[in-house]
Amino acid sequence: MNTTNHQSTVSRREILTGASVACVATATLGVNRPAAGAAAAESVHSGGVAAASAAPVAAPVVLDRATAALLGPLVGESIDRWRVVAVHATRSGGIPVVLETRAGVQFQVDILRRDASATATNGVATTQSLAVAVHNTGNGSVATVEEQGLGAMALAAALSARETAGVPVPQLLTFAERAQMFPNAVLDVRG
């Protein structure tokens, strides 16, 4: 048996192409990534990223390109002591994101466009162009659970870093615009 060592060089483009093909193949074949208490899947479809979800879904949620670019890489990742469980498609002008604490408690935050006016409601944390709020159905009248507020702030810090790196931000509404345009919208994505 003749064993000859062959050295070959591989370009970065070939590596990235191979990694992309592997990601698409994994998503297409339905290979799941483990999540606390449930399976989470991620797939690429029509230029978007299907968000991971802790609950089984009938069809993958396909994100627009800007949402996928901004948030897709964070799905399944830990940000400080919180894990990004799911990123959902834009709903009523905002992006619902499900985070999970180390204790396994899941909660929703909504990402909207930051309102620069002096009297604006912007949620718990802001970036240069985004506002992150804990979705507790209180319309500002319910106290935010501290661990959830801190998780929203951690997500805002991660989004700020992505914005600074030049990742495009999706077209979103401010809280005031959403309240005016969708006064009776059901915004909770956790069922």
C-alpha positions in Angstrom: 0.0 0.0 0.0 1.5 3.3 -1.1 0.7 6.2 1.2 2.0 9.5 -0.1 1.6 12.7 1.8 0.0 15.4 -0.4 0.0 19.0 0.7 -2.6 21.2 -0.8 -3.5 24.8 -0.2 -7.1 25.9 0.3 -8.2 29.5 -0.2 -10.4 31.3 2.3 -13.1 31.4 -0.4 -13.0 27.6 -0.6 -13.2 27.3 3.1 -16.1 29.7 3.4 -17.9 28.1 0.5 -17.5 24.7 2.1 -18.7 26.0 5.5 -21.8 27.6 3.8 -22.6 24.4 2.0 -22.3 22.5 5.3 -24.6 24.9 7.0 -27.2 24.7 4.2 -26.9 20.9 4.1 -27.3 20.7 7.9 -30.4 22.9 7.8 -31.9 21.1 4.8 -31.4 17.7 6.4 -33.0 18.9 9.6 -30.0 18.3 11.9 -30.9 20.1 15.1 -28.8 22.0 17.6 -29.6 21.2 21.3 -31.4 23.8 23.3 -32.4 23.7 27.0 -35.4 21.4 27.2 -36.0 21.3 23.5 -34.4 21.1 20.1 -33.7 24.2 18.1 -33.1 24.3 14.4 -31.6 26.8 12.1 -31.9 26.8 8.3 -31.1 29.0 5.4 -33.8 29.7 2.9 -34.2 32.3 0.1 -31.4 34.4 1.3 -32.8 34.5 4.9 -32.2 32.5 8.0 -34.9 30.5 9.6 -34.9 31.3 13.3 -34.3 28.7 16.0 -37.3 27.9 18.2 -37.6 26.1 21.5 -41.1 24.8 20.4 -41.7 22.7 17.3 -43.1 24.7 14.4 -44.9 23.7 11.3 -42.7 25.7 9.0 -39.4 27.5 9.5 -39.6 31.3 10.1 -37.7 33.0 7.3 -36.0 36.3 8.1 -35.4 39.1 5.7 -31.8 39.6 4.8 -31.2 42.6 7.1 -32.7 40.8 10.1 -30.8 37.6 9.3 -27.5 39.6 9.0 -28.0 41.4 12.3 -29.4 38.7 14.4 -29.0 35.3 12.6 -25.5 34.7 13.9 -26.6 35.2 17.5 -29.3 32.4 17.4 -28.2 29.6 19.8 -25.3 31.7 21.1 -24.8 33.0 24.6 -24.6 36.7 25.3 -23.1 36.9 28.8 -25.4 34.8 30.9 -28.4 34.7 28.5 -28.9 32.5 25.4 -30.6 33.7 22.2 -33.2 30.9 21.7 -35.1 32.4 18.7 -35.3 35.3 16.4 -38.6 35.7 14.7 -39.6 37.5 11.5 -40.6 41.2 11.8 -44.0 41.5 13.4 -45.9 44.7 13.6 -42.8 46.7 12.8 -40.5 45.0 15.4 -38.4 42.0 15.7 -39.4 39.5 18.5 -36.4 37.7 20.1 -36.7 35.0 22.7 -33.9 34.9 25.3 -33.3 32.4 28.1 -31.7 32.8 31.5 -29.3 30.3 33.0 -32.2 29.0 35.0 -34.0 28.1 31.8 -36.6 30.9 32.0 -37.5 32.1 28.6 -38.7 35.7 27.9 -39.3 37.8 24.9 -37.7 41.1 24.0 -38.8 43.3 21.1 -36.3 45.2 18.9 -37.6 48.4 17.3 -36.2 51.6 15.8 -34.8 54.0 18.4 -36.9 57.2 18.7 -34.7 60.2 19.2 -37.4 62.5 20.4 -37.1 63.8 24.0 -40.3 62.2 25.2 -39.9 58.9 23.4 -40.4 55.5 24.9 -37.4 53.4 23.9 -37.5 50.3 26.2 -34.8 49.1 28.5 -31.7 49.7 26.3 -30.8 51.4 23.0 -28.1 51.3 20.4 -27.3 54.0 17.9 -30.4 53.1 15.9 -32.3 50.4 17.8 -34.4 50.1 21.0 -34.7 46.9 23.0 -37.6 46.3 25.3 -38.7 43.4 27.5 -42.1 42.2 26.2 -44.1 42.0 29.4 -47.4 43.3 28.0 -47.3 46.2 30.4 -47.0 49.1 28.0 -44.5 50.7 30.4 -46.8 50.2 33.4 -45.4 46.9 34.6 -42.1 46.7 36.4 -39.5 44.8 34.4 -38.0 41.6 36.0 -34.4 42.6 36.7 -32.8 39.5 35.1 -34.8 40.1 31.9 -33.9 43.8 31.8 -30.3 42.9 32.2 -30.7 40.4 29.4 -32.2 43.0 27.1 -29.2 45.3 27.9 -26.8 42.5 27.1 -28.5 41.9 23.7 -28.5 45.7 23.0 -24.7 45.7 23.7 -24.2 42.8 21.2 -26.4 44.6 18.6 -24.4 47.8 19.1 -21.2 46.0 18.4 -22.7 44.5 15.2 -23.9 48.0 14.1 -20.5 49.5 14.8 -19.0 46.7 12.6 -21.2 47.9 9.7 -23.9 45.2 9.8 -27.1 46.8 8.2 -30.1 47.4 10.5 -33.5 46.3 9.3 -36.3 48.9 8.6 -38.4 48.9 11.8 -41.0 51.1 13.5 -40.5 53.1 16.7 -42.7 52.2 19.7 -44.9 55.1 19.1 -45.3 54.3 15.4 -46.1 50.6 16.2 -48.7 51.6 18.9 -50.4 53.9 16.4 -50.3 51.5 13.4 -51.0 48.3 15.3 -52.9 49.2 18.4 -54.5 45.7 18.9 -51.6 43.5 17.5 -50.8 40.3 19.3 -47.1 40.6 19.7 -46.2 37.6 22.0 -44.4 34.9 20.0 -44.2 32.4 22.8 -47.7 31.0 22.3 
